[in-house]
Amino acid sequence: MRIIGWFVCVVFFSGLAVAQTVNLTPTVTPAFFTVNTPITVEYDVTGTSLAGLQNAYAWVWIPGQNIDARYNINPATSNPGLTDNAKFTKSVSAGRTVFTITFTPAAFFATSIATQTRMGILLKGTDWSAGQTTDHLMNFWDGSFQLQLTSPSSRPIFVSSGQVIQIRANTPIPASFELRLNGSVIHTASGVSSYSHDHVVTELSGFSTVELTAVAASSSDSEQFQYIISGPSPVQARPAGVIAGINYRSDPTKVILCLWAPGKSSAYVFGDFSNWQVLPSNLMKRDGEFFWIELSGLTSGLEYGYQYLLNETVKLADPFADKILDPDDQYINAETYPCLKSYPPQALNTQWYFNRVSVFQTGQAAYPWVVTNFSKPAKPTLIIYELLIRDLFENGKRNYQNLIDTIGYFKRLGVNAVQLMPIMEFNGNESWGYNPTFMFAPDKYYGTKNKLKEFIDKCHQNGIAVILDIAMNHQDLPNSFILQDLDPVTGGPAATNRWFNQTARHPFNVFFDMNHESAYTKKYLDTVNYYWLNEYKIDGFRFDLSKGFTQTNNPNDVGAWSAYDASRIAILKRMADKIWSHSPDAYVILEHFAQNSEEQELADYRSGEGKGMMFWGNLNHSYSQLVKGVVDGSDISGVYHKNRAWSSPHLIGYMESHDEERVMYRALTEGAAASGYNTRNVNTALARMKAAHLALIGVPGPKMIWQFGELGYDVSINQCTNGTVNSNCRLDIKPLRWNYLDEPVRADLFNHVADLNRLHQTYDIFHSGDALMTPGNGLVKTIVLRNSPFTANPVAPEDMNAVIVVNLGLTTTTVNVGFPHTGTWYSYYGYGTPVNVSVNPMPISLGPGEYRLFTDVAIENEIVVGLTEEVRPDVVVFPNPAGTWVSFSGVVPESVRLVHGDGRVEVLVSDGNGRWPLGNARGLVLLEVVVDGVRLYRKLVVQ
């Protein structure tokens, strides 16, 4: 995610976390109803923020099912012809504000719900931002005799001695009722269908079970609830070494759980081990800001789900657990996550944000790492491949195993780092991941934690670093630290929250903004960073929206937010210092886009020690303009760190990331044309992409490629799943394009990019040299690379100098190229043909989209080596050496191009007699021959 200028990337919003959410339970009549029964739903909103709504609408769903509700449209005003069917009637009388609606459940759904057992409903404003109620689930009546306990509505309940508990229940027909307290009858009633009793609590401590039974004729039903005498956790110091989270012991039948909850008075733990009952025996001890308990009698190797009940009201999962269950797990396939523990139905709540379950498992075997001390690629040599696992594989295959199987592809491409978009537990399954909820748990949608470790281990075995994209500017509900101090009116952090700001301190914030000056946030952030670097042995982070790591309050002024901020600099330096204290060579990459002086200071920070932060360098617009053939905005000089006055090569230049429109798509839909040359032609655009990649990867400093960019991915970032293009579809799943590898012209681009990656990492000049780039706008670019220390007489590759020239104009152009020195140079794309530079600058003619690379040390172009002679040995060029023409044995080529020694490309045309005239070609040249759709290369000497 990033913000450039006035463009905002909006990430996947889970649920309704940013709306005002009011905890209300509606009255539904009749009490028993089927899917075809008209029902009346009444919300009494008196005294709440919803009382000010002029209009309110019902939003309904079938839990766990993907069944369209025909009137669920937001905002409601966008289609009143449908949404008026879901509109509540508002009434204000005798000081009460009530919203009422009558409808038949089956009529609200596009398909039949005849077999469904329950329905969810909430009240919302015209738009989500206007407010809403919490979720309410109600059961459909199947016609049998049932007891419906309507009060108390929460389970369990906490009470004090002398308090009155209102017990209310309904049956479909008159019945006899018997109320028992801990097994003893305390009240009865007969011949009624609505039961009512007020129970006075007499206990001073402990736990009681209340059971209500109803009998009618030969049918009976019962419901029960528990109440606990309210009280604080006892104070007792933790055992030595116990930290927040799960503390496994040497005895696999025991575990110590520790919850970090400052300012709270009590905490219970409950779960599989207590049959999901909150029991007094599981009241945790309090040690300052921490609550802890030791559980015993556990089965080694068995997974246990659990939650905490904080201050007797808030249910939350362990924020430090490495596995989180949620109701969406049912959609994760067994191939991705074998034997995934099912979400426990006893843990399901009407408040969706209470529906996360943490998991512990004693007796786990440690992952057997093969590489324990990976040597990371040097920062200037980095070629990072950014990817979203979701959009790299087909449905059902979006997992770490398939990512492991793709490492060979990364190797062939020549990247030495893979950057994963966020994989920490996030809401929903098919997300970009920038809506994180639990920062220590890998999201199960991509597989198990050990498969993730295996992927990292395999990458390290292949010399590839792994970088995690991480969102620590913000978090989403039901993050446990948000829930600890939640404002019930706004549905966001309360003013007392120690980790989160009640209102965001900067523009374009999404979800809930973290307070990075808080000691609590610092400790949380440091622990998250340490955990992934050490437990998973990742090589570094790309911190999303790092410009938001500030408490300087600029909620609406983008310019002020982007200005030099000393407090933000201090926050980021402190974080980096902490990381480097335990992981000295970890990459710290920032998606920052702040004032240059701020980025410069952070890039150079401790760079003398081999450290320093790296920054995303977004040149998407400029490279797009070049490929499109549009002069305006085509300045790419900012891709080089020294052109920003940085002394450290810590700028990660890229033309595409997950956040930008694809360059190929822009070329094909917006490209320019002239004199029969059209950049909107696919093959033309792909050829121009080769020139653009040369002008990107050939510039010293780290670089990044977005997935499938090496194949000319030409699907819009805003393409919808139905194939249309709309900005609302930015986060939709995008179509795969692995088939592009089968298209010769795209495979050619892949090979070209792979070779550039090899050059960048192999030769000092391409990652650490000094660059002189053509400044300003213009479609012809010259990039002169001088090694340091400079020598005009290099004898080895490490002393080499280079010159890059690209013509991304629309016509043939002669460029006066200033070489670092005269003498013999070698045309890389002329396959080593010597070029005598006797006049400096030297005029060079380039057709539209053509490019040249010259070096003053002969190096081999590996794109050709072994590629063609072995694939089609039957295709023979003769005579060789040639005179004025050339022919081919046994085949008729589909096309023939001649690459001259200076890099010029000329299309050869047959004379109709099986000969291809060579014109004025002389010396060593290269023939590019397409036979049966396969591109072949043959070296030829022309006398």
WOGIMO-V508203 format. One record per backbone hydrogen bond with DSSP energy under -0.5 kcal/mol. NH is the residue of the N-H (numbers start at 1). CO is the residue of the C=O. Records with the same first field share a line. If there is no record, write none. Layout:
# WOGIMO-V508203
NH->CO, CO
This chain:
# WOGIMO-V508203
4->7
7->4
9->2
10->8
11->9
14->12
15->13
17->14
19->16
21->19
22->20, 132
24->22
27->42
28->26
29->40
37->34
39->103
40->29
41->101
42->27
43->99
44->42
45->43, 97
46->97
48->45
51->48
52->49
53->50
57->124
58->86
59->122
61->120
63->61
65->62
67->65
68->66
70->68, 108
71->108
72->69
73->71
75->126
76->126
78->75
79->76
80->77
82->79
83->79
84->80
85->82
86->83
87->84
88->56
89->100
90->88
91->98
93->96
96->93
98->91, 96
99->43
100->89
101->41
103->39
105->37, 103
106->35
107->104
108->104, 105
109->106
110->68
111->68
116->113
119->138
120->61
121->136
122->59
124->57
125->131
130->127
131->128
132->20
133->123
134->22
136->121
138->119
140->117
141->33
148->146, 170
149->147
150->148, 168
151->168
156->226
157->226
159->228
162->201
163->160
165->199
166->164
167->165, 197
168->151, 166
169->195
170->148
171->193
172->146
175->192
176->215
177->189
178->213
179->187
180->178, 211
181->184
182->180, 209
184->181
186->179
187->179
189->177
192->175
195->169, 193
197->167
199->165, 197
201->163, 199
208->227
210->225
211->180
212->223
213->178
214->221
215->176
216->219
219->216
221->214
223->212
225->210
227->208
228->157
229->206
230->159
233->265
236->286
242->239
245->258
247->245, 256
248->246
249->254
252->250
254->251
255->295
256->247
257->255, 293
258->245
259->291
261->259, 289
264->261
268->309
269->282
270->307
272->305
274->271
275->272
276->271
277->274
279->277
282->279
283->280
284->267, 282
285->292
286->234
287->290
290->287
291->259
292->285
293->257
295->255, 293
298->253
300->298
301->362
302->299
304->360
306->358
307->270
308->316
309->268
310->308, 314
311->266
313->310
314->310
315->313
316->308, 314
321->318
325->357
327->355
329->326
330->327
331->328
332->329
333->331
337->333
340->337
347->344
348->345
352->350
354->351
355->352
356->354
357->325
358->306
359->323
360->304
362->302
364->361
369->367
372->370
376->374
381->378
382->378, 379
384->703
385->417
386->384, 705
387->419
389->387
391->388
392->389
393->389
397->394
399->397
400->446
403->399
404->400
405->401
406->403
407->404
409->406
410->406
411->407
412->408
413->409
414->410
415->410
416->383
417->383
418->465
419->385
420->418, 467
421->387
425->438, 441
427->435
431->429
437->425
438->425
441->438
442->322, 440
443->423
446->443
447->444
452->448
453->449
454->450
455->451
456->452
457->453
458->454
459->455
460->456
461->457
462->458, 459
463->460
464->459
465->416, 463
467->418
468->540
469->420, 467
470->542
472->470
475->512
476->436
479->476
482->479
483->479
484->480
485->481, 482
486->483
487->492
488->486
491->487
492->487
494->485
497->494
501->513
507->554
509->506
512->475
513->511
514->473
515->499
516->514
518->515
522->518
523->519
524->520
525->521
526->522
527->523
528->524
529->525
530->526
531->527
532->528
533->529
534->530
535->531
536->531, 532
538->532
539->466
540->466
541->587
542->468
543->541, 589
544->470, 542
545->1
546->543, 591
547->591
548->545
549->546
550->548
554->505, 552
558->556
561->557
562->558
563->559, 560
569->565
570->566
571->567
572->568
573->569
574->570
575->571
576->572
577->573
578->574
579->575
580->576
581->577
582->578, 579
583->579
586->583
587->539
589->541, 587
590->614
591->543
592->590
595->562
598->595
599->595
600->596
601->597
602->598
603->599
604->600
605->601
607->604
609->606
610->607
611->606
613->602
614->588
615->650
616->590
617->652
618->616
619->617, 654
623->619
624->620
625->621
626->622
627->623
628->624
629->625, 626
630->625
634->631
636->634
639->636
640->637
643->640
644->641
645->642
646->641
650->648
652->615, 650
653->651, 702
654->617
655->704
660->657
664->713
665->713
666->662
667->663
668->664
669->665
670->666
671->667
672->628
674->677
677->674
678->676
679->672
681->678
685->681
686->682
687->683
688->684
689->685
690->686
691->687
692->688
693->689
694->690
695->691
696->693
697->693
698->693, 694
699->696
701->767
702->649
703->382
704->653
705->384
707->386
709->706
711->708
712->709
713->708
719->716
720->724
723->720
726->718, 724
729->726
730->727
732->729
740->737
741->738
742->739
743->740
744->742
746->743
747->743
748->744
749->745
750->746
751->747
752->748
753->749
754->750
755->751
756->752
757->753
758->754
759->755
760->756
761->757
762->758
763->759
766->763
767->763, 764
768->764
769->764, 765
770->786
772->784
773->771
774->782
781->779, 806
783->804
784->772, 782
785->783, 802
786->770, 784
799->796
800->797
802->785
803->854
804->783
805->852
806->781
807->850
808->779, 806
813->846
815->813, 844
817->815, 842
818->816
819->817
823->837
825->835
826->855
827->833
828->826, 853
829->853
830->827
831->828
832->827
833->827
835->825
837->823, 835
838->836
841->817
842->817
844->815
846->813
849->807
850->847
852->805
854->803
855->826
856->801
862->860
864->861
865->861
867->864
868->864
872->868
875->872
876->874
878->887
881->941
882->941
883->885
886->916
887->878
889->876
893->891
894->930
895->930
896->908
897->928
898->906
899->897, 926
900->898, 904
903->900
906->898
908->896
911->915
916->886
917->909, 915
918->884
921->918
923->942
925->940
926->899
927->938
928->897, 926
929->927, 936
930->895
931->929, 934
934->931
936->929, 934
938->927
940->925
942->923, 940
943->882, 941
